Amino acid sequence: MNLEKQYCELISRIMVEGKVSAGRNAITKSCFGAQLTYNLVNDRFPLPLFRKLYPTGVIGELSAFLNQPRTLADFESKGCNYWKQWANEDGSINVDYGNKWVDFDGVNQLAEVIDSIKKDPHSRRHLITGWDPRGLAETSLPCCHYAYQFYVNADGGLELIWIQRSVDVMIGLPADIMLANMLLILVAKLTKRVPRRITMQLGDCHIYQQHVFGAIEYSKRASSDEAVYEDPNAHYPRYALSHIDHYTDFSNATFKIGAWAQYDPIQFELIA
């Protein structure tokens, strides 16, 4: 379950076999249907290792989701500074991320899942969905990841299946991996479980034309550092989540990721 190998293999598959198409916003190479499966062990935080990453913004993004974002300021006040291009002129943002987790026609799915894991751990209904087809035309950005199912395994650990329809492999997926880790860690904390396995089910996996050279550079770095590539777990940073009473307490103040040896940045243009 080597996350780094799986990520690099996905990049290679798209580059070699990918279908070239003019998508909604740019030319891409894409493949359909992929899976990343990996474990969280010994308080290590798995993520792609061969480029510089900025987890502070991703922590802020999840914090905003958990507090039902309505404006650009809701993201930026939490430390997430990359939602500007999806905001309206007045700064408002309409997204189902987080909002539908907490209020889907009056149902707080996240609170119900946390409660059901505590009271009925072996239920097959520990499920949250963010996809609401009724309002897609009005959303600033329809959900890319849209369903999350939790499972208490035989050892009592907590697992997560994360389902995603659209995957920007070079910019979005590293952030999505971090988000999935954090969501599992958070729910495990609030249910007094140990976070274990994550399975990411991925639909349209694409590399933008503007990202091709960066993808090649990433793969080159991975192939040249055999020790990290073969045993990435030893190189992942450690994480710590403080005691919290409620999911809205998750933030850059309560969740910390330790230092790790990072490669230089690879510049990728953010495609809206």
C-alpha positions as CSV (number, residue, x, y, z in Angstrom):
1,M,0.0,0.0,0.0
2,N,2.8,2.4,-1.0
3,L,1.0,5.7,-1.7
4,E,3.9,7.2,-3.5
5,K,4.1,4.2,-6.0
6,Q,0.4,4.4,-6.6
7,Y,0.5,8.1,-7.2
8,C,3.4,7.9,-9.6
9,E,1.8,4.9,-11.4
10,L,-1.3,7.0,-11.9
11,I,0.7,9.9,-13.4
12,S,2.5,7.4,-15.7
13,R,-0.8,5.8,-16.7
14,I,-2.3,9.1,-17.7
15,M,0.8,10.2,-19.6
16,V,1.1,7.0,-21.6
17,E,-2.5,5.9,-22.0
18,G,-4.5,9.0,-21.4
19,K,-7.2,10.3,-23.7
20,V,-6.6,13.8,-25.0
21,S,-9.6,16.0,-24.9
22,A,-10.7,19.6,-24.7
23,G,-12.4,19.8,-21.4
24,R,-14.5,22.4,-19.7
25,N,-11.6,24.7,-19.0
26,A,-8.5,23.3,-20.8
27,I,-6.9,20.5,-22.8
28,T,-6.3,17.4,-20.7
29,K,-5.0,13.9,-20.8
30,S,-7.2,11.7,-18.8
31,C,-8.1,8.1,-17.7
32,F,-11.2,6.9,-16.0
33,G,-11.3,4.9,-12.8
34,A,-8.4,4.6,-10.4
35,Q,-7.9,3.7,-6.8
36,L,-5.4,4.8,-4.1
37,T,-5.3,2.7,-0.9
38,Y,-3.0,3.4,2.0
39,N,-2.7,3.3,5.8
40,L,-2.2,5.9,8.4
41,V,0.3,4.3,10.9
42,N,2.2,5.6,13.9
43,D,0.8,9.1,13.7
44,R,2.4,9.5,10.2
45,F,0.7,11.8,7.7
46,P,0.9,10.3,4.1
47,L,1.3,12.7,1.2
48,P,3.2,13.0,-2.1
49,L,6.8,13.6,-1.2
50,F,8.6,14.8,-4.3
51,R,7.4,18.4,-4.4
52,K,6.9,21.2,-1.8
53,L,3.4,21.2,-0.4
54,Y,1.5,23.7,1.7
55,P,-0.7,21.9,4.3
56,T,-1.7,25.1,6.1
57,G,-4.1,26.1,3.3
58,V,-5.6,22.6,3.2
59,I,-6.1,22.6,7.0
60,G,-7.8,26.0,6.6
61,E,-10.0,24.7,3.7
62,L,-11.3,21.7,5.8
63,S,-11.9,24.1,8.7
64,A,-13.9,26.3,6.4
65,F,-15.9,23.3,5.1
66,L,-16.7,22.2,8.7
67,N,-18.0,25.7,9.5
68,Q,-20.3,26.0,6.4
69,P,-18.5,28.5,4.2
70,R,-20.6,31.3,2.5
71,T,-18.0,33.8,1.5
72,L,-14.4,34.1,0.4
73,A,-13.6,35.5,3.8
74,D,-14.8,32.3,5.5
75,F,-11.9,30.5,3.7
76,E,-9.3,33.2,4.1
77,S,-9.9,33.7,7.8
78,K,-9.1,30.0,8.3
79,G,-5.8,30.3,6.4
80,C,-7.0,29.0,3.0
81,N,-6.1,31.5,0.2
82,Y,-6.9,29.7,-3.0
83,W,-10.7,30.1,-3.4
84,K,-10.7,33.6,-4.8
85,Q,-11.2,32.6,-8.4
86,W,-14.4,30.8,-7.5
87,A,-15.9,33.7,-5.5
88,N,-18.5,36.1,-6.9
89,E,-17.8,39.8,-7.2
90,D,-19.4,40.5,-3.8
91,G,-17.2,37.8,-2.2
92,S,-20.0,35.3,-1.8
93,I,-19.4,31.6,-2.5
94,N,-21.9,28.9,-3.1
95,V,-20.5,25.4,-2.5
96,D,-21.9,22.1,-1.3
97,Y,-18.6,21.2,0.2
98,G,-19.1,21.1,4.0
99,N,-22.5,22.9,3.8
100,K,-24.3,19.7,2.7
101,W,-22.3,17.7,5.2
102,V,-23.7,19.8,8.0
103,D,-27.1,20.7,6.6
104,F,-28.7,18.6,3.9
105,D,-32.3,19.6,4.1
106,G,-32.0,19.9,7.8
107,V,-30.0,16.8,8.3
108,N,-26.5,17.2,9.9
109,Q,-24.9,14.2,8.2
110,L,-21.6,14.6,9.9
111,A,-23.0,14.8,13.4
112,E,-25.2,11.8,12.7
113,V,-22.2,9.7,11.4
114,I,-20.1,10.6,14.4
115,D,-23.0,9.6,16.7
116,S,-23.7,6.4,14.8
117,I,-20.0,5.3,14.9
118,K,-20.2,5.7,18.7
119,K,-23.5,3.9,19.2
120,D,-23.7,1.4,16.3
121,P,-20.1,1.0,15.1
122,H,-20.8,-1.9,12.8
123,S,-23.5,-0.1,10.9
124,R,-23.2,0.1,7.1
125,R,-24.7,3.5,7.1
126,H,-21.8,5.7,8.2
127,L,-22.1,7.7,5.0
128,I,-22.0,11.4,4.1
129,T,-22.8,12.8,0.7
130,G,-22.2,16.3,-0.7
131,W,-23.7,15.9,-4.1
132,D,-27.0,17.6,-4.5
133,P,-28.1,17.6,-8.2
134,R,-30.9,20.1,-7.6
135,G,-28.6,23.2,-7.3
136,L,-25.6,22.4,-9.5
137,A,-26.2,25.3,-11.9
138,E,-26.0,27.8,-9.0
139,T,-22.9,26.4,-7.3
140,S,-19.6,28.2,-7.6
141,L,-17.9,24.8,-8.0
142,P,-19.7,21.5,-8.0
143,C,-18.2,19.0,-5.6
144,C,-15.2,17.0,-7.0
145,H,-15.1,14.7,-4.0
146,Y,-18.7,14.0,-3.0
147,A,-19.1,10.9,-0.8
148,Y,-17.4,9.6,2.3
149,Q,-18.1,6.2,4.0
150,F,-16.6,5.2,7.3
151,Y,-16.1,1.7,8.6
152,V,-15.0,0.3,12.0
153,N,-12.6,-2.6,11.2
154,A,-12.0,-5.8,13.1
155,D,-9.3,-4.2,15.3
156,G,-11.6,-1.3,16.1
157,G,-9.8,1.1,13.9
158,L,-11.6,3.6,11.6
159,E,-11.4,3.4,7.8
160,L,-12.6,5.7,5.1
161,I,-13.7,5.3,1.5
162,W,-13.5,8.7,-0.3
163,I,-15.3,9.0,-3.7
164,Q,-14.3,11.6,-6.2
165,R,-15.7,12.3,-9.7
166,S,-13.1,14.7,-11.0
167,V,-9.4,14.6,-10.1
168,D,-6.8,17.2,-11.0
169,V,-3.9,14.9,-10.5
170,M,-1.0,17.4,-10.1
171,I,-2.6,20.1,-8.0
172,G,-5.9,18.9,-6.6
173,L,-5.0,15.3,-5.7
174,P,-2.2,16.0,-3.3
175,A,-4.5,18.4,-1.5
176,D,-7.4,15.8,-1.6
177,I,-5.1,13.2,-0.1
178,M,-4.4,15.6,2.8
179,L,-8.1,16.4,3.2
180,A,-9.0,12.7,3.3
181,N,-6.3,12.1,6.0
182,M,-7.6,15.0,8.0
183,L,-11.3,14.0,7.7
184,L,-10.5,10.5,8.9
185,I,-8.2,11.7,11.7
186,L,-11.0,14.2,12.9
187,V,-13.8,11.7,12.9
188,A,-11.6,9.1,14.6
189,K,-10.7,11.6,17.3
190,L,-14.3,12.5,18.0
191,T,-15.3,8.8,18.1
192,K,-12.3,7.7,20.1
193,R,-11.0,5.4,17.3
194,V,-7.6,5.0,15.7
195,P,-7.5,6.2,12.0
196,R,-6.4,3.4,9.7
197,R,-7.0,2.8,6.1
198,I,-8.1,5.2,3.4
199,T,-9.4,4.1,0.0
200,M,-9.8,6.8,-2.6
201,Q,-12.1,5.9,-5.5
202,L,-11.3,8.2,-8.4
203,G,-13.3,8.9,-11.5
204,D,-12.0,11.2,-14.3
205,C,-8.3,11.5,-13.5
206,H,-6.6,14.2,-15.6
207,I,-3.4,16.1,-16.1
208,Y,-3.8,19.5,-17.7
209,Q,-1.7,20.4,-20.7
210,Q,-0.1,23.1,-18.7
211,H,1.0,20.6,-16.1
212,V,2.7,18.0,-18.3
213,F,6.3,19.2,-17.8
214,G,5.7,19.4,-14.0
215,A,4.3,15.9,-14.0
216,I,7.5,14.7,-15.9
217,E,9.6,16.5,-13.3
218,Y,7.8,14.9,-10.4
219,S,8.2,11.4,-11.8
220,K,11.9,12.1,-12.5
221,R,12.4,13.1,-8.9
222,A,10.6,10.0,-7.6
223,S,12.6,7.6,-9.8
224,S,15.9,9.2,-8.7
225,D,15.3,8.8,-5.0
226,E,14.9,5.1,-4.6
227,A,15.0,5.0,-0.8
228,V,12.1,7.4,-0.3
229,Y,10.1,5.9,-3.2
230,E,10.5,2.4,-1.8
231,D,9.7,3.3,1.8
232,P,7.9,6.6,2.0
233,N,6.2,5.9,5.3
234,A,9.5,6.6,7.2
235,H,9.6,10.0,5.5
236,Y,6.1,11.2,6.2
237,P,5.7,13.9,8.7
238,R,4.0,13.3,12.1
239,Y,0.7,14.9,12.9
240,A,-1.1,15.9,16.1
241,L,-4.7,16.9,16.8
242,S,-5.4,18.6,20.1
243,H,-8.3,17.7,22.3
244,I,-11.4,19.1,20.7
245,D,-15.1,18.9,21.7
246,H,-16.7,19.5,18.3
247,Y,-15.8,19.2,14.7
248,T,-15.9,23.0,14.3
249,D,-12.9,23.2,16.6
250,F,-10.7,21.7,13.8
251,S,-8.3,24.4,12.6
252,N,-4.7,25.4,12.1
253,A,-4.6,26.1,15.8
254,T,-5.7,22.5,16.8
255,F,-4.2,20.4,14.0
256,K,-0.4,20.4,13.4
257,I,1.7,18.6,10.8
258,G,5.4,18.3,11.7
259,A,8.4,19.2,9.5
260,W,9.6,16.8,6.8
261,A,12.3,16.9,4.1
262,Q,10.7,18.6,1.1
263,Y,11.8,18.9,-2.5
264,D,11.8,22.3,-4.2
265,P,8.4,23.5,-5.5
266,I,7.1,22.6,-8.9
267,Q,5.1,25.4,-10.4
268,F,1.6,24.4,-11.5
269,E,-0.9,26.9,-12.8
270,L,-4.2,26.7,-11.0
271,I,-6.9,26.0,-13.6
272,A,-10.4,27.2,-12.5
